[in-house]
Every structure is written in structure tokens, then in C-alpha cells.
Amino acid sequence: IVLVQICVNIHKNVSIITEKYLKETKRHYYITPNSYLQFINTFSTILKSMKEKIMSDRTCYHSGLTKILEATSQITVMQNELLVLGPQIEKKSKEIEELVEKLHKDALVVEQVRAIVKEDEEIMAAETQTVEEYAQQATDELNAVMPTLEKAVAALDALDKNHIAEIRVYARPPPLVLTVMNAVCVLLQKKPNWTTAKLLLADPGFLKRLVNLDKDNLPEKVLLQLKKYVRMPDFNPLKVGLVSVACCSMCQWVLALDHYHLVKKFVEPKQLKVAEAEELLKLAHEKLTDKQRSLVLIEQHQQNLERSFGESIAEQEMLAARKDQTTRRLHCASVLSTALKDEMARWKESVNNFDQRLQGIVGDAFVSAACIAYSGVLSASYRQQLVNDCLKLCKESNILVSPNYSLVNCMTEKNEVRKWQNAGLPLDQYSTENAIHIMYGQRYPLLIDPERQAYKWISQMSGKLRQIRVTDAHYFRTLENSMRLGEPVLLQVVHETLDSNMKPILKKEIYNKSGQDFIRIGDSEIECNQNFR
């Protein structure tokens, strides 16, 4: 409500100033209700843009100050970190040296144990091979007699009842038959005589008893008794075969059994030695297995040490890299802190200035909007009178305004003014204020430019500028195309009266339709780009 009242009062004061201006200069300057609305609109736009710009600049400076303060605080943190990292790296180096020494010792132990195990493995392999060869030799010797025995058993198995009956018919058998039958009685552990022999021959399972005789479990006395018969010169299958076919087969069987036991008696000590050797080999193998397990455990321990060594090296490298990085950061932070020490004070001052401007932003925007909306045609003295009236009203209404207010300082920066001047703007303050009116005014400016200074400046600032004259045959078509494309247009040689179609453009009678801006000129609806000026 206070601002509205001030706006009304400044509008009235401007009317008074224009009356004075008319009396002194004989020039009319009309203040209309539309001028008041333009003033309000300009005030709202300037207030918003000024606030956004000041807040953006303040944020930049404040962020810079925050970064400097963070860097300063980090210097102490990094210094403390370096103090901690040094002893950690030294401790890790000692641990690595100890690990290297231990690895060297363990490597020697592993090589020694590995050599011992390898030697034992070679000895074990050689001894195992010797025992296997010895066992194979004994087996081969025993197996050598088996074909003869099997052949004799096959011969027995080939006999039938008729062959046995031939022997039984003897009342007084031939000597060779009796000798063979006595040997058979001895093997069957019976009394060796013809009576016993006849009883055995009468047994239907006699031959089966002979074939299935347990040859490996015959008592030693039986084998000693058997020697008496097998050593007889005539105890020969060929001679016996001349007397009896059945006794020939039984003679072969008896001799084969005797030979089998002779070989077995010779082989059994070897088998015992093989068994003893195998038992010793088993014990040696168990000892070797224990050594191999010990070797595996030692190798695993060495691998763990190597893994710990690798991890310690990686940790040391990480600590060293961290130390280097912290040192570089500390150096950069120190350089930044030293280099920006003076800037820090200036930035603090800038932030404070922005805070002050934010406090007086409403008053600054109000005075600036009044100057831009009302003082375009006024000379420098009348403009200053308008500023003084605005400042007085703000003071009376307790609205803060920046100290030493001026339109140039409030609406521009020095580098921006310098850029305008480099583009051809005259150096005086009045020309700078005119440039502000053009850049920030809500209406399209009408320039009286007999020396073409404004023309030069606008041409340099606008880049791609469409230049048309009201005397051109198709200037309005060019104007419409520029509106569509958003290009700036400079309309020159303007008369006191303009084409009525210019009225909607100058008044900016823009309306929105389906999300797009349009201006109606006569019966045509022209699309209007926001960049059009």
C-alpha cells in the first residue's frame, strides 16, 4: 500500500515537472495513465531482475569465501594427517623389512625340506621298484610250476571208472602200481598199503578227492613221507604208463605236487621278505606322507607370508600416494590461501555490499523505474529533480535506498558501461543514462539522433540488425518477418504520424494462443518472437 501511494505521488510530481518543462522549453511531454502502468510494470521487472542478479553475484562471492575458508580449515587437517602418515609409513617399512627377512629364511627352509622330500621320494620309488621286482620274481617262479600241476590235474580229471577198475582188479598189483598208490595214500594221509589203496579206489569220489586236494595246506610230515616214493628211480610217468594209464596220470599228479611244494618252499622266504619289505615301505611311505604334509604346510605358510608382503607393499604404496596427494593439496591450499588473502577481504566487503543493496533493493528499483519510465525526454537537470523527488518520497516513507544512489551505478556495472563505450556510446553520463533507458525500458525507444551517435552504437550492439525506412515500399513486410524470426529492427526517418498498423506493435498488444505469442495487425495475426526488439 505504501509503494502504491508513493507511485501515485511520483506520478503527480512528474506531471508538475512536465508542466515546468513545457514552460521553460516549450516542449510537450504528456503523462498519461498508460505511463503510470508502464512505471508499475517497469518497477516490477527491475525489482525482479535486480534481485536475481544481486543474489547470483552474492552467491558467487559467498561460495568463493566458503571455498577459501574450507581450504584454510583443511590446511590444519592435512598437516595433522601428514604427521600421522609419516610414522605409519615408517612402521609399515619396518614390517616389510621383517617380512622380507622372514620370507628369505622360510624360503631356505622350504628348499631344504623340498630337497629332503624329493630325495626320500626317489629312495622310496627305487625301493618300491626293487620290492615289486622281487615279488614279481617269486610270483613268476611259483607260477612256473602251475602249468605242470594243472596239466596233471587235468589228466586226473580225464580218467574214468574203467581206468580205476583196471587197478582194482589186481590182487597183487605190479610194483610200480603199488608204489604210485602208496604215494597217493600218503598224500591223502592214509596208511600206505594195497588194502587202503583198494578202499580208496572203491570210493566213487576218489578222483574228485584227488582233484580238490588242498595242496597249500599239506602237513610237512606228509611231504617228507612222499619223498621216499618220488625219489625212486622208477617213479616216472613214462615207466608207470607202460603198466597202467590211471597210475601214469596219478604219478604225474604226485610229481607235480612234490615239485610245487619244492618251489613253494623256496619261494615262501622270498614272499616273507617281500611282505616285510612292503611293511617297511608302508611305514616309510607314512613318514614320507608326513614330510609331504609338513612341506605343504610350510609352503602354505610361505604363501601367506608372500600374501602379507604383497598387502603390506600395497598398503605402503597407498600411504605414500596418500601422503603425496595430501602434500600437494596442502601446498595448493597454502598457495590459494596466501594468494587470495587480499581477495578474501575484498570479497567479504563485496558480500556486505550486496547485503546492503538487498536491503535497499526496493528503493533502488523504485527510483530506477521512475527514471526509466518518466525521464526519457527530460534534460539532465529535470532528470536529477525527478531523482531527488523520488529519494525524498522514499525517505518520508522509510523505504531504504542505497547511499549515493545514481541510475548508472544501480542499473549497470563498470565493465558493461565500458563495453557500450567501446561500441560507440559517448562518454558522458547523459548518454549512458539514455543507453539504460534503451536497454531496460518497457517501450520501444524513439531516438532523435542528428549526429548518428545512437545509430552507430545500436548497430554495434545489436549484431544482426534489420534497418528499414518508412519510405521503403515494403518496410512493413520486413517488420513482420523480423517479428516472426525475433530479429532487432531499426526503423529510420520516422514522421510525426505513423501508420496505424504500428500502434499494436508500439503498445505491445501481445496475446498468447496455444502457448505462442501473437500480435493482431489489421485482419492478420502475426506470430511474435520474444527476442524481437
Secondary structure, DSSP 4 states (H G I P E B T S, - for coil): -HHHHHHHHHHHHHHHHHHHHHHHH-------HHHHHHHHHHHHHHHHHHHHHHHHHHHHHHHHHHHHHHHHHHHHHHHHHHHHHHHHHHHHHHHHHHHHHHHHHHHHHHHHHHHHHHHHHHHHHHHHHHHHHHHHHHHHHHHHHHHHHHHHHHHHHH--HHHHHHHHT-SS--HHHHHHHHHHHHHTTS--SHHHHHHHHHSTTHHHHHHT--GGG--HHHHHHHHHHHTSTT--HHHHHHH-HHHHHHHHHHHHHHHHHHHHHHHHHHHHHHHHHHHHHHHHHHHHHHHHHHHHHHHHHHHHHHHHHHHHHHHHHHHHHHHHHHHHHHHHHHHHHHHTHHHHHHHHHHHHHHHHHHHTHHHHHHHHHHHHHH-SSS-HHHHHHHHHHHHHHHHHTT----TT--HHHHH--HHHHHHHHHTT--SSHHHHHHHHHHHH-SS------TT-HHHHHHHHHHSS-EEEETTSTTHHHHHHHHHHHT--EEEES--SS--GGGHHHHTT-EEEETTEEEEEETTEEEE--TT--
